[in-house]
Each structure stands twice: as C-alpha cells, then as structure tokens.
C-alpha cells in the first residue's frame, strides 16, 4: 500500500529562493525531535502519539496532532539527527486522509522516528525556541 505525501516542506527553503540564490526562510522555529511516545496501532498514523525534544529544564512534549497543527500554521519545523545529518520531519497522509509525521527519508512507516528513545513522563510543555543543531565535531 502506498501513502500520499501531502505536505512535504522544502526543508530550509520554506520561504523560497531569490534569483541570486539566497534562501528566504520563514519564521518557524526549528526543533530537534529526540524522543517519541509510541501509539497502540500498526498503521503508520497510529504508531506514534507524541514527539519530544529539548534538554534539561527546556524539555518539551507535543501530541502528533499539536505538532502537525504547528507545522501547518508555520509555527514550528521539526528535524531529527541521523549520522550527523539534519533530516526534516514532514507531514504525510494515509489514503483515508489521516495525517501523521515521518522523516523525509522514511518510506511509508515513520521508521527513523520510531528508532528514537521513548519520551519520559517528565518531558514538558511545547517548544519555545530553536534547538536543532548539527553535532559539533
């Protein structure tokens, strides 16, 4: 079964590209997803219920629905780190129209997100500032 990708963001190019090649970014804040809470279903849109990130006192946790709304309204962009690369998180829809999150490198299932650790109960409110950086060498 194939799923339609309905809202792939041109990561880092949300605002567009000028003739001189400069990239215009939108004002969305970029956040690294570091953990997930797994759902109770086998279908892609059921496998993850929450995403989380940040560190220390600035940890955050969102439902997948909150994250999707934040992406759609331009408030947030999300990423994960894989082998020292920043991989964008995108919104995808089931044929039934139910939306879910996966990374731009995933096929149908959100495998890269599911490979993250389980979020802890102490993870906090939604993110307030950008926190997605490539690892320093």
NORJOSUL-V88194 format. One record per backbone hydrogen bond with DSSP energy under -1.0 kcal/mol. NH is the residue of the N-H (numbers start at 1). CO is the residue of the C=O. Records with the same first field share a line. If there is no record, write none. Layout:
BEGIN
NH: CO ; CO
END
This chain:
BEGIN
7: 91
11: 9
13: 10
15: 24
18: 22
21: 18
24: 16
29: 75
31: 77
33: 79
34: 52
35: 52
36: 117
37: 50
39: 47
46: 43
49: 37
50: 37
51: 62
52: 35
53: 60
58: 55
59: 56
60: 53
61: 124
62: 51
64: 49
67: 63
68: 64
69: 65
70: 66
71: 67
72: 68
73: 69
74: 71
75: 70
76: 70
77: 29
79: 31
80: 87
82: 85
85: 82
87: 80
89: 78
90: 102
91: 7
92: 100
93: 4
94: 98
97: 94
100: 92
102: 90
104: 88
106: 103
111: 109
114: 110
115: 111
116: 113
119: 36
123: 120
131: 30
END
